[in-house]
Amino acid sequence: MNTGHWTPRVTRDLLLSKCRYFVETHLWPLETKLDPNAWLSNFLEEEEPHALHLLNHFFYFSKPLVERLFVASITGLSSRVLSSKNAYVRARSEWRDFISSAYFVRVTGERPSDADSGFLFSRMARQELGILEAHIAGHEELLSYLLLDPDLPVIFVDDFVGSGAQFITMWYRNYPLPDGRVVSFEAHTKNTRRPALYYCPLICTSHGLGNITTNCRNVNVCPAHVVDDRYNALSAQSILWSPEFRDSGPAFILSASQRAGIPDNNGRVNDWRGFRKLGLTIAFEHGTPDATLPLFYWEQNDWKPLVRRT
């Protein structure tokens, strides 16, 4: 991800013109779902330059962009799984064999729910990649298959990794199998030398990538994009602010968040800095990550959201 070159000053008219262009080209939805005018009305006159700058670096991924990112995250595996990289015909055949034999699996939340975004990507695997229904498996079903064939290619699919806690919880969760055994992915892979297990989220923070790599052995994390601390609007290394706003930007977010009634709960859900204080400016058409600044989606105390989470 790249924010491009800096624009020294972003005017309201210029930014709203850009937002209208995004709507007209279907990169953004209609104002009923994403309303920059209403959101900007939350801020005091002296805050507007900061608000405009923050809005200018808000990343919204519409359904077509999500689909393209999904395909990119899966096809990106080719650099890891193909041995015939310099022979096109052999590489194409090898990739076709890999994809046709792989099982696609959704990642559930720390409290599994039918609202988990993994369901969306299971459907996307069928629609965008032509994966057969028989190769889209639940966790218990997949573990049963892996006990019979430990080298079975597996691709976990998801939209976003913030802290990595969701995947780690799933990895260590015990699943009851039809034969009476209770197995976790961690226990199954403990004594396996080379399981072909891949995790392909669309976007992954470097923080989450490190946590999963440390805690989940034998998982190859292969996101379409990795975002590091430079994409944290509260970080001293942030590239989301121009030089003139880099020092005052975090103070603006704090002040506006306090006025909106957004709590400081030390990095838990709805903390003004985002979950685990990741301070991101990201939303997908199907939902907004907890790691995104609540300033964008807050609806209490008459605060008008830029994007609605539901």
N, C-alpha and C positions, 0 to 999 in steps of 0.2 A: 504494500500500500504506500502511496506517495501523495502528499498534499500539494505538490507542485511548488511553483515559486510564490513568494510572498507578495500580497497586495498591500502597500503601506496603509491605506485607509479604505475601509469598506463602507460605502454609503448605504442608507436604508433602501433608496430607490434601486440602486444597482443590485443589491442582494435579493430584493423581492422580485426583480426582473429575472434573476437567475433561477429563483424558486419557481416562478411561473413557467419558465422554459422547461424545468425538470418535470413539471406536471404535464405540460403539452406533449413532451416526448415519452411520457409514461414511466419515467424514472422515479417520480414521486406520485403518490395518490392524490385524489381531490382533497380540498381543504377540510372536508368532514373527517378525514383520517389524519392529516398532517397539516397543521395550521400555523405557518410562521407569523402571520399578522397578529393573531390572537396571542401567541407566545411572546412576541416582542412588546405587547402592551402591558406585560407584567412589570417591566423594568422602569426605574426612575430615569429621568432625562440624562442625568450624569452617568448612568450605567449603560446607556444605549450603545456607545462604541464597543464596550466589552461584549455585550449581548450579540451585536451584529457579528463580531469577530468569531464568537463561539459558534453561532449558527452557521457561519461560512465554512466551518470545519466539522459539521455534523455529517456523518456517513449513514445514508439510508439505502438499504439494499431491497429493491423491489423483487417481486417473484421472478421475472426473467433473469435478473442479476444473480439471485440465489441459485437458480437452476444452472447458470453458467459456472458459478463458483463450485457447485456440487460436482459437475462434470470435471472441472479442473482439478479438484482435490482427488478424485478417483483416478483420472488418467495420469496424474502426477506420480502414481505408484509405479508407473512403467520404468522410471529411472532406478527403482529399487528391485523390481522382480524380474526384469528381463536380462537374460544372459546373452542374447543375440542382438545387441544394440547396433552393431555395424552392418547387419544384414537385414534389409527391410522386410523381405518376404518371410524369413524365419522369425523376426521380431513380431511381425503382425500375427503370425500363427501362434506364437508363444503367448502373446497378450490375449488373444481370443480364447485360448485354452485356460488361461488363468482366470479371466472374468467369468467364463461359463462354469468353472468349478468352484468359484468363491461363494461363500454364504454372507449375506448382508444382514446386519443386526443393528437395531436401534439402541441408543444409550438412554436408560431411564434416569429420572431424577433421583435425588436422595430419598424421596418418598415417591415411588412409582405411581404414575397417574396417566390416564388416557389423554391428558393434555400435553404430555411430553412431546417436544418437537421431533424426537426420533421417529415418530409415526409418519410425519411429513416426508422424511428422507427415505423411509422404506418405500413409500409410494413413488417418490422421485426415482428411486433405483429401477422400478418397473417402467416408468414412463420415459425417462431420459436415457437409460442404458439398456432397456429391454431385458432386465433380469427376470427370470422366471419366478413365479409365486413360490414354487417349491424351494427356491434358494434364498428366500427371505424368512429368517428364522427368529423365534423367541429365544430367550436365554436358556431355559431348561432344555428345549429342543436342541439347541446348538451344542450344549455341553454333552448331551447324549451322543451326538455325532462325533464330537472331539474325542470322547472316550474310545470310540471305535477306530478313529483315524486322527491321531494327534497332529498330523501335518496338513490337515484340511485348511485351505486358505479362508480367512475370516476378515471381513471388513466391517468395523463398527462405524456407523454414520451419525452425524450430529451437525448442528449449526455453529455452536460457539463453545469455547472452553475459556473460562475465566480463571478460577482458582485450581481447577482440575478435580475438585472434591466430588463432583457428580460421578465422573468416570471411576475414580478411586473407590468410592462407596459401592458402585456396581461391581467392580472387580473383586472386592472382598466379600460381597454378599453371598450367603449360602442359598443354593437353589435345590429344592427337592426334585429328584428325578423319578420317572415312572417305575424304575426297578427298586426303589426304596432308598437309594443312596442320596446323600446330601453333599453337594460339591460346589465350590466357588471357582471362578476363573483363576484366582491366585493359587489355590491348592492344586488345580489341575496342571498348571504350567510350571509348578515348582521343580519338578524333576524331568521336564521336557527340554530337550536341547534346542530344537529349532522350530517352534511353532510359528506358522505363518499368520500372525495376528496383526492387523493394521487398524489404526484409528484415524479416520479422515474427516475431521471437522472442517467447516468452511474457514473459520477464523479462530486462532488460538493465541492466547497471551503467552509471552515467554515465561511468566510466572507459572501458569498452568502446565505448560510443556515440561518445565523442570520438575514440578511435583509429580506428574504422571510418570516421567522417565525414572524418577527416584523410587517411587512406590509400586510401580507395576512392571515387573520384569517381563521381558519378551514381548512387549507391545511396541510396535513401530508407529509413532505419532507422525502423521503426514498431512498437515493442514494445507489448504490453499494459500493462506496467509498467516504469518506470525506477527503479532504486534507486541512491541516491547514498551518500556517505560516512556519512550518518546511520545506515545499516543495517550498518555495519562495527562489530562488537562491540569493536574495539580503538581506534576513533577517539575523539578528544576531543569530537567532535560527535555521538557515537552516541546514538540515542534508544532503544536496546535496554536500557539500564540506567536505573533510577530514580536520582534525584539522590544518594541515599545510597550507591549502588554504582558510580557513574560513575568515580570515581578508582581504586577498588580492583578493579573488574571485570577490566581487562586483566591486572593482576598475578595474579589468580586463574586466568585462562586459561593464562598462562605457567607458573605453578607446577604446575597439574594436568597440563598437556601434558608438562612435563619428567618428572613422575612416571610418565606413561603411556609415555614413551620416544619421543614425537613429535619429530622433528628440527627444527632451525633450519637451513634451507637457502636462506635469502635469497629466499623467495617462490616457490620452485619447487614442483612437485607434492609434496603431503604436508607442506609446511611448517606449523608449528603455527599460523600466522596465516592459513592458506588460500593458494591460488594467488594470486600477485601481492599477497599480504598483504591480501586483500579482506575477510577476517574475517566471512563471511556465516553466517547461520543458516537455510539453505534446503535443502530436499530435495524431490524429486519421487518419486512411486511407482515410476517407471521408473529412477531413478538419482539420485545426489547429486553436485552440481557440485564440481569441484576447489577452487573458491573458498570453499566452506563449511569452517568450522573442523573439522579432523580429530578434535577432541575428541568430535564426535558420532558418528563412524563407525569410529574406531580399534579394532583387534581384537588387537593384539600386547601382550605383557607382561601377559596376563590382564585387559586392559581390556575392559569389556563395552560394546558399542556401543549407542547409542540406535537407530540405523538402519543396516542392512547395505547395503553398496553393491552387492552382487551377489545 
